[in-house]
Amino acid sequence: KDGLHIDGVTDNWPAAVAGIQSGDILTQIGDCKITEVYSYMDCLSKLNAGDEKDVNVIRNGETKVFKVTYWANLSASPKNKVLFQKYKKPSI
């Protein structure tokens, strides 16, 4: 499955407050499917301050859904320490 690997989250920021953890694989924000960094950035550009969205992640092979309330211009903030990498499920 495509998605973005979350390398880290910043304490007291929306992802951390919602329960998202380092190592989770981000797959969806609201109606936006996340397949790589460009789809992630496109999705963030459509959010407004105060929007609450279901965020789907894969953790230990299981899909989990968290409600995240977004802040203004989170993607452009230099304080945003959530780092993402393209993730592909390894073939066995």
N, C-alpha and C positions, 0 to 999 in steps of 0.2 A: 504494500500500500504506500501511496505517496503521503507526504506530510512533512512537517518541520520538526526537527529534534530541538527541544528546549534545553539549552546548555545551562541556563541559570535564570532565576527570578530575583527581583529586588524586594526585600522585606517591606511590607506596608504598601506596596504598589498593587494595582488591580488584580493581576494574575496571582500573586502570592496570597492576597486577602481571600480570593475565591477558592484557593486550595490547589492551584496548579503548581507542579513541582519540577525541579530540574530532572531531566531524563524523560519527561512526558513527550509524546509525539503529538503535535498539534495537527488536527485534521479538518476542523470546521469552526467557523465563527458565524453564528446566526445561520443565514442561508448561503454563506460563502464557503465553498470547498477550498481547503488549503492543500496545494500540491507542491508548492515551492515558494521561495521568498517573494517572487513577483505577485503571486496570487494573495499572499499574506499582506503585502504592502497595499495592493489594490483594495482589499477588504478594509484595512484600517483607514484608508482615505475616505471611505463612505460612512464612517462612524462619527457621531456627534457626542460632545461632552454630555455625560449623564445617560447615554444609551446603555441598556442592559441587554446582553446577548448570551444565549447558550453557547458555550465553547466546548467542543468535543476534543478529547485527547485519548491517546492509547497509553495505558500504564500497565506494565507487566502483561501485555497481550490482551488486556481488557479495555473496552471503551468506557470512558467516564465522561459525564457531562457536568460542567460547572457554569454557574451564572456569574458573569463578569460585568461590572459597571465601569465604563470607560471614562477616562479623563480627557480634557481638551488636548488635541494635537500630541497624543502620546507617542506616536511613531517618530516624531521629529525631536523629541526631548532628549538631550544628551544624558539625562539621568536614567533613561530607559535602559536597563541592563539585561533585558531579556534577549538573549542571542539565539539565533536560529540557524540551522544547517539543513540542507536537503537530506531527506531520509528515504531510503528505499529498504523495504523488508528484505533481508538476505535470503537468497535461494538456498534450499537444503539439498 
